[in-house]
């Protein structure tokens, strides 16, 4: 499985997965280098993959008023394809990771995760 915050990153790791692997990625490129691939070519290659989920995770995070939680949206998208951890285990991990930041932050990240699971 490849879980990627940026669609071009997927291309770097394709050699490490097989035809049955899932790819879950942001659909919005972050063009930060001069030789970034043309978007149409990038998505042509990504769309040729047998198992791919794409979503503008930043837009989803903004829509739920949590712009810094795009990574949790992405994790939520990937949750059903992660075979080594259940959704409940992932939620417990989110609670553990963000516990020191307080209940408001924990709940915000859980909300973003659940929003990602809808997609």
C-alpha positions in Angstrom: 0.0 0.0 0.0 1.1 3.5 -0.7 -0.4 6.4 1.3 0.7 9.7 -0.1 0.1 13.3 0.8 1.2 14.3 -2.7 0.3 12.5 -5.9 3.8 12.6 -7.5 5.2 10.8 -4.4 3.2 7.7 -5.5 5.3 7.4 -8.7 8.5 7.1 -6.6 7.2 4.1 -4.7 5.3 2.1 -7.4 8.2 -0.3 -7.8 7.6 -1.5 -4.2 4.0 -2.6 -4.6 2.2 -5.3 -6.6 -0.9 -5.3 -8.8 -3.1 -6.0 -5.8 -1.8 -3.2 -3.7 -3.9 -0.1 -2.9 -2.8 3.5 -3.5 -4.5 6.3 -1.4 -3.4 9.8 -2.3 -4.2 13.5 -2.3 -5.7 14.5 -5.7 -4.2 18.0 -5.5 -0.5 18.2 -6.6 1.9 20.3 -4.6 4.0 21.7 -7.4 7.3 22.8 -5.7 9.9 21.8 -8.2 10.6 23.1 -11.7 10.4 19.7 -13.5 7.2 18.6 -11.8 5.3 16.3 -14.3 2.4 17.6 -16.3 -0.7 17.0 -14.3 -2.5 15.2 -17.2 0.4 12.8 -17.5 0.7 12.3 -13.8 -3.0 11.5 -13.4 -3.0 9.3 -16.6 -0.4 7.1 -14.9 -2.1 7.2 -11.5 -5.5 6.4 -13.1 -4.1 3.4 -14.8 -3.4 1.7 -11.4 -6.0 -1.0 -10.6 -6.6 0.1 -7.0 -6.4 3.9 -6.4 -8.4 6.3 -4.2 -7.8 10.1 -4.7 -9.3 13.0 -2.9 -8.5 16.7 -2.4 -7.7 16.1 1.3 -6.8 19.8 2.0 -10.3 20.8 0.7 -12.0 18.2 2.9 -10.0 19.3 5.9 -10.9 23.0 5.2 -14.6 22.1 4.7 -14.7 20.7 8.3 -12.8 23.7 9.6 -9.7 21.7 10.4 -7.2 22.7 7.7 -4.2 21.2 9.6 -5.8 17.7 9.6 -5.5 16.8 6.0 -3.2 13.9 7.0 -6.0 12.5 9.2 -8.4 12.7 6.3 -5.9 10.7 4.2 -5.5 8.1 7.0 -9.3 7.8 7.2 -9.4 7.2 3.4 -6.8 4.5 3.7 -8.2 2.8 6.9 -10.3 0.2 5.2 -7.3 -1.0 3.1 -4.8 -1.2 6.0 -4.9 -4.9 6.8 -2.6 -4.9 9.8 -4.7 -2.6 11.9 -8.4 -2.2 12.4 -10.3 1.1 12.3 -10.6 0.9 16.0 -6.9 0.4 16.5 -6.2 3.4 14.2 -8.6 5.5 16.3 -6.9 4.5 19.5 -3.6 5.4 18.0 -4.9 8.8 17.1 -6.1 9.3 20.6 -2.7 8.2 22.0 -0.6 10.4 19.6 -2.7 13.6 20.2 -3.5 13.0 23.9 -1.0 15.4 25.2 -2.5 18.2 23.1 -5.9 17.8 24.8 -9.3 16.5 24.1 -10.3 19.2 21.6 -7.3 18.3 19.4 -8.0 14.5 19.8 -11.6 15.0 18.8 -10.7 17.2 15.8 -8.3 14.6 14.5 -10.8 11.8 15.0 -13.4 13.9 13.1 -11.0 14.4 10.2 -10.2 10.7 10.2 -13.9 9.8 10.1 -14.5 12.3 7.3 -11.8 10.6 5.3 -13.4 7.2 5.9 -16.5 8.5 4.1 -14.5 8.7 0.9 
